[in-house]
Amino acid sequence: MSQVDEQILRVLDQVGFPLPPKAIMLGIRERYGEEAAPGANHVSRRVRGPLSEHGLIDRPLPDEARTYYGVTELGERYLHDPDTESEEFVADMDASE
């Protein structure tokens, strides 16, 4: 789990509704500062890849023209359950992607 992955999950959890990758990037910029914000393409790769593949986020509006992502119940558990270890959720996630 990379720092960007954590930021993506926290932004989605904070807003409470699905967002497209560019809006997620803007949320990261707003919450963590411009220097901490990844580019929209990097956010898009992370949400399409590892975060979706591991069930931490999903596409709750699959029929929309734009792709929106929201945090799943599993993602919420990862963020809010202090007894969980990240390995329980993303044992083979590669943070270098």
Secondary structure as the mmCIF struct_conf table of DSSP 4:
data_model
#
loop_
_struct_conf.conf_type_id
_struct_conf.id
_struct_conf.beg_label_comp_id
_struct_conf.beg_label_asym_id
_struct_conf.beg_label_seq_id
_struct_conf.end_label_comp_id
_struct_conf.end_label_asym_id
_struct_conf.end_label_seq_id
HELX_RH_AL_P HELX_RH_AL_P1 GLN A 3 VAL A 15
BEND BEND1 PHE A 17 PHE A 17
STRN STRN1 LEU A 19 LEU A 19
HELX_RH_AL_P HELX_RH_AL_P2 PRO A 21 TYR A 32
HELX_RH_3T_P HELX_RH_3T_P1 GLU A 34 ALA A 36
HELX_LH_PP_P HELX_LH_PP_P1 ALA A 37 GLY A 39
HELX_RH_AL_P HELX_RH_AL_P3 ALA A 40 ARG A 48
TURN_TY1_P TURN_TY1_P1 GLY A 49 GLY A 49
HELX_RH_AL_P HELX_RH_AL_P4 PRO A 50 GLU A 53
TURN_TY1_P TURN_TY1_P2 HIS A 54 GLY A 55
BEND BEND2 LEU A 56 LEU A 56
STRN STRN2 ILE A 57 ASP A 58
BEND BEND3 PRO A 60 PRO A 60
TURN_TY1_P TURN_TY1_P3 PRO A 62 ASP A 63
BEND BEND4 GLU A 64 ARG A 66
STRN STRN3 TYR A 69 TYR A 69
STRN STRN4 GLY A 70 VAL A 71
HELX_RH_AL_P HELX_RH_AL_P5 GLU A 73 HIS A 80
TURN_TY1_P TURN_TY1_P4 PRO A 82 ASP A 83
TURN_TY1_P TURN_TY1_P5 SER A 86 SER A 86
HELX_RH_AL_P HELX_RH_AL_P6 GLU A 87 VAL A 90
TURN_TY1_P TURN_TY1_P6 ALA A 91 ASP A 92
TURN_TY1_P TURN_TY1_P7 ALA A 95 SER A 96
#
